[in-house]
Every structure is written in structure tokens, then in C-alpha cells.
Amino acid sequence: SVSAVITSFNKREDVRKNLNGLRRQTVPFDRILVVDNCSTDGSIEMMRSQYPEVELIVMPHSRYGACETFNIGFENADTDYVAILDDDVVLGPDWVELMLEKAALEPPTTAFFSSRVDEPGTPDWYLEHPEVNRERYMATFRGCATLARRDVLKQCGYYDVDFFIYGNERDLSARVMNAGYRILQYPT
């Protein structure tokens, strides 16, 4: 089973594109959790009215960091896997299917599956480079689109809230690897 965990703040149109991408998955998410940091741009109303499948957690004010709001989502996800997703990511329609297929082939020590991310403005020479597109074990993961074993997330203590928003992936990656697990860069 797999949950999507998204944290959001005032990105209504990005969240809409993200949620539409989640709806198009060939293997659907069992749960979609959005932790909204008290958005004032209509995001909350849009999700409530147009996405009844979303389990929306609205924070009481907007001073929470991304690490803290992600942790709330992680704690509420009770599935085997958690997709860690930024609010402005749009997944390909077979993302869940491919990630779960890969996870089934890996040993339990592979805890995170970090997908390829094509960010706007990234030069083609980089996107087409063989090393970017090679499957390999890494020392960190892309926090915007990664599938994680929920039990390992919990065992390793989720994100350290002192990071607020930046540096959290490297910190969690160190704790994951120190606990004996691996992180796979899975560009497919």
C-alpha cells in the first residue's frame, strides 16, 4: 500500500496540477495526504471542493516549516510506502506502478527510491547525461519525488524540524544509511 504525502503553502495551481497527476496514476495511491500550511490563496477551498479523495490537514497558522508539516503527513500515513512529494511536482502516470515494481525487486535494505526529476530550465546536456540516467545507490534522495518505506522513515525519526526547509534530505539520508539501509536513484 502507498500514500502520497504533500506539504503545501499558497501554490493552488501547482497543487491542482499535482493532484490531477495523482488521479492519472495507472496504480492509484491508497491515500493522498496534503498538509497545508494555512494557505490564503484558495488552495484549501479548491482541495475541499474538487478533490474529495484528499485527506487535508490544515495547520492553524503558516509559521510551520516544511520539515514539520511533512512529518505530520508521514505520521498520518499508515501504508507500507510513502511518496514524498513537493506541492509543485507532477508525476508521470506510471510513477507509482514503476516504483512499486522496483521496490518489489529490491531487498528490504533498499529503503528509498528516488526518481528522476526534470526541473524547468535544466539544460538538455544534463538531462541526457548517462550518469544522470543511470540506476545507482546514492548518499541522498530527491525530496520532491521519492518513494520511501514508511517503517524506515519512522525508525529514522522523519525529518529534523530544525532544518525548517533546506538540508533535511541529506540529514535524513545519513540517518537512513547509518541504520543500515540504502537509497536507490531510480531514473526510470
C-alpha positions in Angstrom: 0.0 0.0 0.0 1.2 3.5 -0.7 0.3 7.0 0.4 1.2 10.3 -1.2 2.3 13.0 1.3 2.4 16.5 0.1 3.1 19.7 2.0 1.8 22.9 0.6 1.7 26.7 1.1 0.0 29.1 -1.3 0.5 27.2 -4.5 -3.1 26.5 -5.6 -2.4 25.9 -9.3 0.7 23.8 -8.7 -1.3 21.7 -6.2 -4.1 21.3 -8.7 -1.6 20.0 -11.4 0.0 17.7 -8.8 -3.4 16.2 -7.7 -4.5 15.8 -11.3 -1.3 13.8 -11.9 -2.0 11.7 -8.8 -5.5 10.9 -10.2 -4.0 9.7 -13.5 -1.8 7.0 -11.9 -2.1 3.6 -13.5 -1.8 2.2 -10.0 -3.7 4.5 -7.7 -2.5 5.8 -4.3 -4.3 4.2 -1.4 -4.2 7.5 0.4 -3.4 11.1 -0.5 -2.5 13.4 2.4 -1.9 17.1 2.0 -0.6 19.1 4.9 -1.4 22.7 4.1 0.4 25.4 5.9 -2.7 27.6 6.3 -2.7 28.9 2.7 -4.6 32.0 1.9 -4.8 31.7 -1.9 -7.8 29.4 -2.2 -5.8 26.2 -2.1 -7.7 24.8 0.9 -11.2 25.5 -0.6 -10.1 24.1 -4.0 -8.9 20.9 -2.5 -12.0 20.5 -0.4 -14.4 21.1 -3.3 -12.6 19.4 -6.2 -10.6 16.6 -4.6 -12.7 14.7 -2.1 -10.2 11.9 -2.1 -7.6 14.1 -0.5 -7.2 13.9 3.3 -6.5 17.5 4.1 -4.7 18.6 7.2 -4.7 22.4 7.6 -2.2 23.9 10.0 -3.5 26.6 12.4 -1.0 29.2 11.1 1.7 29.5 8.4 4.8 29.5 10.5 5.5 25.8 10.4 8.4 24.6 8.3 8.2 22.1 5.5 10.0 19.5 7.7 7.4 19.7 10.4 4.5 19.6 8.0 6.0 16.6 6.1 6.4 14.8 9.4 2.7 15.3 10.2 1.9 13.7 6.9 4.4 10.9 7.5 2.9 10.2 10.9 -0.6 10.1 9.5 0.3 7.7 6.6 -0.3 4.2 7.7 0.7 2.5 4.4 3.7 0.4 3.6 5.2 3.1 1.4 5.1 6.9 1.4 5.6 9.0 -1.6 7.4 12.2 -0.5 6.1 14.8 -2.9 6.6 18.6 -3.3 3.5 20.5 -4.0 4.7 21.6 -7.4 5.7 18.2 -8.8 3.7 16.4 -11.5 4.2 12.6 -11.6 4.2 10.6 -14.8 1.1 8.4 -15.0 3.1 5.2 -14.3 5.2 6.6 -11.4 3.5 4.5 -8.6 3.4 1.4 -10.8 7.1 1.6 -11.7 8.2 2.5 -8.2 6.3 -0.4 -6.6 7.5 -2.8 -9.2 11.1 -1.8 -8.5 10.6 -1.9 -4.7 9.4 -5.5 -5.0 12.6 -6.5 -6.8 14.9 -4.8 -4.2 15.9 -6.3 -0.8 14.3 -4.8 2.3 17.5 -2.9 2.9 16.7 -0.6 0.0 14.5 1.9 1.8 14.2 4.9 -0.5 13.6 5.1 -4.3 14.5 8.5 -5.6 13.0 9.3 -9.1 14.4 11.3 -11.9 13.3 14.9 -11.7 13.1 17.2 -14.7 13.1 20.7 -13.4 12.1 23.6 -15.8 15.2 25.2 -17.2 17.5 22.3 -16.6 19.9 22.1 -19.7 19.4 19.2 -22.1 23.1 18.2 -21.8 22.5 17.5 -18.1 19.2 15.6 -18.6 20.7 13.5 -21.3 23.9 12.7 -19.5 24.4 8.9 -18.9 25.3 9.4 -15.2 22.1 11.3 -14.5 20.1 8.4 -16.1 22.0 5.5 -14.5 20.4 3.5 -11.8 22.7 3.5 -8.7 22.8 3.7 -5.0 23.3 7.3 -3.7 24.1 9.1 -0.5 20.9 11.2 -0.6 17.5 11.4 -2.3 15.3 14.0 -4.1 12.8 15.1 -1.5 10.4 16.3 -4.2 9.6 12.8 -5.6 10.8 9.8 -3.7 9.1 6.6 -2.5 10.1 5.5 1.0 9.4 2.6 3.2 7.3 4.0 5.9 8.7 1.8 8.7 12.3 3.1 7.8 11.0 6.7 7.8 9.6 6.2 11.3 12.6 4.2 12.6 15.0 7.0 11.5 12.9 9.8 13.0 11.5 11.5 9.9 12.8 15.0 9.1 14.7 17.0 11.7 12.4 20.1 12.2 15.4 22.3 13.0 16.2 22.3 9.3 12.8 24.0 8.6 13.1 23.5 4.8 16.6 23.0 3.4 19.2 20.3 4.2 16.7 17.9 5.5 17.1 15.3 2.8 20.9 14.9 3.5 20.4 14.7 7.2 17.7 12.0 6.9 19.8 10.2 4.3 22.7 10.0 6.8 20.4 8.5 9.4 18.9 6.0 7.0 22.3 4.8 5.8 23.6 4.7 9.4 20.7 2.4 10.2 21.9 0.0 7.5 19.6 0.9 4.6 20.3 2.1 1.0 18.9 4.8 -1.2 18.4 3.9 -4.9 18.4 6.6 -7.6 15.8 5.1 -10.0 15.7 7.3 -13.1 13.2 5.1 -14.9 
